[in-house]
Amino acid sequence: METLSLIRLIYGIFFILLGIVFWRLKPVNILAGYDEKKVLDKEGLSKWISGNLFLTGLLIILNVSLEIAGSNPVEKSFLLDFLIIFAMAVLTALGTGRYEKK
């Protein structure tokens, strides 16, 4: 296994572990822009963020697994990792509005 693939597996696992931390411990107060007075459902916000972090990690690990198996979806698959992270970050940010007062 190449070094780059190993590094990508590590940060995929990191996203999964971070998702588990948000799911179990619900540390939403560490989020940028979090205002306790504006959040209606702290539990729901925590689940939304943890699910998206977990999905991000799974997609990255799937991408690495496809590369290791020799079925590269794209030429530079680490760029696909950054696209996954960016898209999931935008999706997560857009979805947090459901849990805040208008």
C-alpha positions in Angstrom: 0.0 0.0 0.0 1.3 3.4 -0.9 2.0 6.1 1.7 -0.6 8.4 0.3 -3.3 5.7 0.5 -2.4 5.0 4.1 -2.6 8.7 5.0 -6.0 8.9 3.2 -7.2 5.9 5.2 -6.1 7.5 8.4 -8.1 10.7 7.8 -11.1 8.7 6.6 -11.0 6.9 9.9 -10.5 10.2 11.7 -13.8 11.5 10.2 -15.6 8.4 11.3 -14.2 8.7 14.9 -15.1 12.4 14.9 -18.6 11.4 13.9 -18.8 8.9 16.7 -17.6 11.5 19.2 -20.4 13.9 18.1 -23.0 11.2 18.2 -22.1 10.0 21.7 -20.8 13.1 23.5 -22.7 15.8 21.6 -20.0 18.6 21.9 -21.9 21.0 19.7 -20.6 24.0 21.7 -17.2 23.6 19.9 -18.8 24.4 16.5 -18.0 27.7 14.9 -20.9 30.1 15.1 -22.8 27.9 17.7 -25.1 30.0 19.8 -26.9 28.1 22.6 -29.8 30.6 22.6 -30.5 30.0 18.9 -30.4 26.2 18.8 -33.8 24.6 19.1 -32.7 20.9 19.1 -29.2 20.2 20.4 -29.7 16.5 20.0 -30.9 16.8 16.4 -28.0 19.1 15.5 -25.5 16.6 17.0 -27.1 13.7 15.1 -27.0 15.7 11.8 -23.3 16.6 12.2 -22.3 13.2 13.4 -24.1 11.5 10.5 -22.4 13.8 7.9 -19.0 13.3 9.5 -19.5 9.5 9.5 -20.6 9.5 5.8 -17.6 11.7 4.9 -15.3 9.1 6.4 -17.0 6.2 4.7 -16.9 7.9 1.3 -13.2 8.6 1.7 -12.5 5.0 2.8 -14.6 3.7 -0.2 -12.6 5.9 -2.5 -9.3 4.6 -1.1 -10.5 1.0 -1.3 -11.4 1.4 -4.9 -8.0 2.8 -5.6 -6.3 -0.1 -3.8 -8.4 -2.6 -5.7 -7.3 -1.0 -9.0 -10.6 0.4 -9.9 -9.8 4.1 -9.8 -12.9 6.3 -10.2 -10.7 9.2 -11.2 -7.1 9.8 -12.1 -6.1 11.8 -9.0 -8.4 10.1 -6.4 -7.0 12.3 -3.5 -8.6 15.3 -5.3 -11.9 13.4 -5.0 -11.3 13.2 -1.3 -11.1 17.0 -1.1 -14.2 17.3 -3.2 -16.1 14.9 -0.8 -14.9 16.9 2.2 -15.9 20.2 0.7 -19.3 18.9 -0.5 -20.1 17.3 2.8 -19.0 20.5 4.7 -21.4 22.6 2.6 -24.2 20.0 3.0 -23.6 20.0 6.8 -23.6 23.8 7.0 -26.8 24.1 5.0 -28.6 21.5 7.1 -27.8 23.1 10.4 -30.4 25.8 9.7 -33.2 23.3 10.6 -32.0 23.3 14.2 -31.9 27.0 14.8 -34.5 29.7 15.5 -35.2 31.9 12.6 
